[in-house]
């Protein structure tokens, strides 16, 4: 970590909130700063989806200035499992909302970075690393989030414990239900695409956990109404600032992109201007023609599950 300010932060000119309204959601209960008053637990992704939909509904009902804005769900790693489920829950609940004549959540797209979705294609390569989850930056993040002034600003100064990037208890509960293995999550992705929800799968080429080859394989064999159109598309170089930063294959609804030199936590690293601008292009591309939108970045802290693969 270089150029750390007095409070541990560094200005990022490529921050996603330059282009969109973003909120970060600690889920399921028990990770990050989230907790249950009476010790309740969430132990499957499908159960977590109901809580996430409830939260989003309450959020947009409470902050009506955001009502109707385009909604995009984004996440990484285990997000390849939970984001398709969350988006499907939102879509299904919207159908009930329409029948009742109420305002729906304007779900537009799902963005999955270096995710674990179809485990039949997943092949993990192990290598030595340092830091929590193999990222030294996580120690700096924890120090910053545990500062009294940060906790007060976030409204969690009365939170009973310090911040943790992972929860082993939550991970064990999910594993006990075979959460990642019991349900073929790629079928949720198929359903979303068939219903007109845009999906972006992107992967850093240096990720050795949920690597780009595994993600490319499951996307290519995905069964959905536009699969033939996707297979017919040519791969093209992704050029940013005159430099090749990756490769792209896309249709109107489904896009797969690689980003050269990026690792597992792609959006959290410093990759040089080319790759960081590529990340920026991801956000702008998914924005489309919407004048205002909201991104939900979900961080489950469930990367501990990768150790059980």
C-alpha positions in Angstrom: 0.0 0.0 0.0 1.5 3.3 -1.1 0.6 7.0 -0.7 -1.7 6.3 2.3 -3.2 9.4 3.8 -3.4 10.1 7.5 -6.7 8.2 7.7 -5.6 5.3 5.6 -7.4 6.3 2.4 -6.2 7.1 -1.1 -8.1 9.2 -3.7 -9.3 7.0 -6.6 -10.2 9.0 -9.8 -11.9 5.8 -11.2 -14.3 5.3 -8.3 -17.6 4.0 -9.5 -19.6 6.6 -7.5 -18.3 9.3 -10.0 -20.8 7.8 -12.4 -23.6 6.3 -10.2 -25.2 6.3 -6.8 -23.8 3.3 -5.0 -24.5 1.6 -1.7 -22.6 -1.3 -0.2 -24.6 -4.0 1.4 -23.1 -6.2 4.1 -25.0 -9.5 3.7 -26.0 -12.0 4.9 -26.5 -11.0 8.5 -23.3 -11.7 10.4 -20.8 -10.3 8.0 -19.2 -6.9 7.9 -21.1 -4.6 10.3 -24.4 -6.5 9.9 -26.0 -8.3 12.9 -29.3 -9.6 14.2 -30.9 -8.3 17.4 -32.0 -11.7 18.5 -29.3 -14.0 17.0 -31.1 -14.9 13.8 -29.0 -16.5 11.1 -29.2 -16.7 7.3 -27.7 -20.0 6.0 -28.5 -20.2 2.3 -28.3 -17.8 -0.6 -32.0 -18.3 -1.4 -32.9 -17.2 2.2 -30.5 -14.3 1.9 -32.3 -13.2 -1.3 -35.5 -12.6 0.6 -33.7 -10.3 3.0 -32.0 -8.4 0.3 -35.3 -7.9 -1.6 -36.9 -6.6 1.6 -34.1 -4.2 2.2 -34.2 -2.8 -1.3 -37.9 -2.4 -1.1 -37.7 -0.5 2.2 -34.8 1.6 0.8 -36.6 2.8 -2.2 -39.9 3.4 -0.3 -38.0 5.4 2.3 -35.8 7.4 -0.1 -38.4 8.3 -2.7 -36.0 10.5 -4.7 -34.4 7.3 -5.9 -37.6 5.5 -6.8 -37.8 4.2 -10.3 -34.1 4.7 -11.0 -32.3 1.9 -12.9 -31.0 -0.7 -10.5 -27.8 -2.7 -11.2 -26.5 -5.5 -8.9 -22.8 -6.0 -8.7 -20.4 -8.2 -6.8 -17.4 -10.5 -7.1 -16.2 -14.0 -6.1 -19.1 -15.7 -4.3 -21.2 -13.0 -5.9 -21.3 -15.4 -8.8 -23.6 -17.5 -6.7 -25.7 -15.0 -4.9 -26.2 -12.2 -7.4 -28.2 -14.3 -9.9 -30.4 -15.5 -7.0 -30.9 -12.0 -5.7 -31.8 -10.7 -9.1 -34.2 -13.5 -9.7 -35.9 -12.8 -6.4 -36.3 -9.2 -7.3 -37.7 -10.1 -10.8 -40.2 -12.5 -9.3 -41.3 -10.2 -6.6 -41.8 -7.4 -9.2 -44.4 -9.6 -10.9 -46.4 -9.6 -7.6 -45.9 -5.9 -7.1 -47.2 -5.2 -10.6 -50.4 -7.2 -9.9 -50.9 -5.2 -6.7 -50.4 -1.9 -8.5 -47.3 -0.8 -6.6 -43.9 0.6 -7.7 -41.4 -2.1 -8.8 -37.7 -2.2 -8.4 -36.2 -1.1 -11.8 -33.8 -4.0 -12.2 -31.7 -3.6 -15.3 -28.5 -5.7 -15.1 -26.2 -7.9 -13.1 -22.4 -7.5 -13.0 -20.3 -10.5 -11.8 -16.6 -10.2 -11.4 -14.4 -13.3 -11.1 -17.4 -15.2 -9.8 -18.2 -18.8 -8.9 -21.4 -19.7 -10.7 -21.2 -23.1 -12.4 -18.9 -25.1 -10.2 -18.7 -27.9 -12.8 -16.2 -25.7 -14.7 -14.3 -24.3 -11.7 -10.6 -25.3 -11.4 -8.6 -23.6 -8.7 -4.8 -23.2 -8.8 -3.2 -22.7 -5.4 -0.2 -20.4 -4.8 1.3 -18.7 -1.8 0.1 -15.2 -0.9 0.0 -12.7 2.0 -2.8 -10.9 3.8 -6.4 -11.7 4.6 -7.9 -13.4 1.5 -4.5 -12.9 -0.2 -4.8 -9.1 -0.2 -2.6 -7.0 2.0 -5.0 -4.1 1.4 -7.6 -5.8 3.6 -5.6 -5.0 6.7 -5.7 -1.3 5.8 -9.4 -1.5 5.1 -10.1 -3.1 8.5 -8.0 -0.4 10.3 -9.9 2.4 8.5 -13.4 0.9 9.2 -12.5 0.3 12.9 -11.6 3.9 13.5 -14.0 5.5 16.0 -14.7 8.4 13.6 -15.4 6.0 10.7 -17.8 3.9 12.8 -19.6 7.0 14.0 -20.0 8.3 10.4 -21.4 4.9 9.3 -23.8 4.8 12.3 -22.2 1.6 13.7 -20.3 3.0 16.6 -22.5 0.8 18.9 -21.8 -2.3 16.9 -20.7 -5.0 19.3 -17.6 -6.3 17.4 -14.9 -5.0 15.1 -15.1 -5.2 11.3 -14.2 -8.5 9.7 -13.7 -9.2 6.0 -14.9 -12.8 6.5 -17.1 -14.6 8.9 -16.1 -18.2 9.5 -19.4 -18.9 11.3 -21.5 -17.7 8.2 -19.3 -19.7 5.9 -19.7 -22.9 8.0 -23.5 -22.4 8.0 -23.6 -22.1 4.2 -21.3 -25.1 3.7 -23.5 -27.2 6.0 -26.4 -26.6 3.6 -24.1 -27.3 0.6 -25.1 -23.9 -0.7 -22.7 -23.7 -3.5 -23.2 -27.3 -4.7 -26.9 -27.9 -4.1 -28.2 -25.5 -6.8 -27.0 -25.0 -10.3 -26.8 -21.2 -10.2 -26.2 -20.9 -13.9 -29.9 -21.7 -14.4 -30.7 -18.5 -12.6 -28.6 -16.6 -15.1 -30.4 -18.3 -18.0 -33.7 -17.2 -16.5 -32.6 -13.6 -16.1 -31.4 -13.4 -19.7 -34.6 -15.0 -21.0 -36.5 -12.2 -19.2 -34.4 -9.4 -20.7 -32.1 -8.7 -17.8 -28.6 -7.8 -19.0 -25.7 -9.8 -17.6 -22.0 -8.9 -17.6 -19.4 -11.5 -16.6 -15.9 -10.1 -16.3 -12.7 -11.7 -15.1 -9.1 -10.7 -14.4 -6.6 -12.9 -16.3 -4.4 -13.2 -13.2 -7.0 -14.6 -10.9 -6.1 -18.1 -9.8 -9.3 -18.7 -7.8 -12.4 -18.1 -9.9 -10.3 -17.8 -13.0 -11.3 -16.4 -16.4 -11.0 -19.8 -18.2 -13.5 -21.4 -15.8 -15.9 -18.4 -16.3 -15.5 -18.5 -20.0 -16.4 -22.2 -20.1 -19.7 -21.9 -18.2 -20.8 -18.8 -20.2 -20.1 -20.5 -23.5 -22.1 -23.6 -22.6 -25.0 -21.7 -20.9 -28.4 -22.7 -22.2 -30.7 -19.7 -22.9 -32.7 -18.3 -25.8 -29.8 -16.2 -27.1 -27.1 -18.8 -26.8 -26.8 -19.3 -30.6 -26.4 -15.6 -31.2 -23.7 -15.5 -28.5 -21.8 -18.4 -30.0 -21.9 -16.6 -33.4 -20.1 -13.5 -32.1 -16.4 -13.0 -32.7 -14.0 -12.1 -29.9 -12.7 -8.6 -30.2 -9.9 -6.8 -28.5 -10.8 -4.3 -25.8 -8.8 -1.2 -26.4 -8.6 1.6 -23.8 -6.3 4.6 -24.3 -4.6 2.9 -27.3 -3.7 -0.1 -25.2 -5.2 -3.6 -25.2 -6.7 -4.2 -21.8 -8.7 -7.4 -22.5 -11.0 -9.2 -24.8 -14.8 -9.1 -25.2 -17.6 -11.3 -26.6 -21.1 -9.9 -26.4 -24.7 -9.8 -27.5 -27.4 -7.3 -26.5 -28.0 -9.1 -23.3 -24.9 -11.1 -22.4 -21.3 -9.8 -22.3 -18.1 -11.6 -21.3 -15.0 -9.6 -20.8 -11.4 -10.3 -19.7 -9.2 -7.7 -18.1 -5.5 -8.2 -18.5 -3.3 -8.2 -15.4 -6.2 -8.1 -13.0 -6.5 -10.6 -10.1 -9.4 -12.0 -8.1 -10.4 -8.7 -6.4 -10.2 -6.9 -9.6 -11.9 -3.7 -8.6 -9.9 -3.3 -5.5 -6.4 -3.4 -6.9 -4.1 -0.8 -8.6 -3.6 -2.1 -12.1 -2.2 0.8 -14.0 -4.2 3.3 -16.0 -5.2 0.9 -18.8 -6.8 -1.7 -16.5 -8.3 0.8 -14.2 -9.9 2.7 -17.1 -11.2 -0.7 -18.3 -13.0 -1.0 -14.9 -14.4 2.5 -15.5 -15.6 1.5 -18.9 -17.6 -1.4 -17.4 -19.6 1.0 -15.3 -20.2 3.5 -18.1 -21.2 0.7 -20.5 -23.8 -0.7 -18.2 -25.2 2.7 -17.5 -26.5 2.9 -21.1 -28.9 5.7 -21.6 -30.0 6.0 -18.0 -29.6 9.5 -16.6 -29.6 8.2 -13.1 -29.1 4.8 -11.6 -28.2 2.9 -8.5 -25.6 0.2 -8.0 -25.8 -2.2 -5.2 -22.4 -3.7 -4.3 -22.9 -6.8 -2.2 -20.1 -8.1 -0.2 -21.0 -11.3 1.6 -17.6 -12.0 3.2 -18.1 -15.6 2.0 -14.8 -15.9 0.2 -13.9 -18.2 3.1 -16.0 -20.8 1.2 -13.3 -20.9 -1.5 -11.2 -22.8 1.0 -13.7 -25.6 1.0 -13.6 -26.2 -2.8 
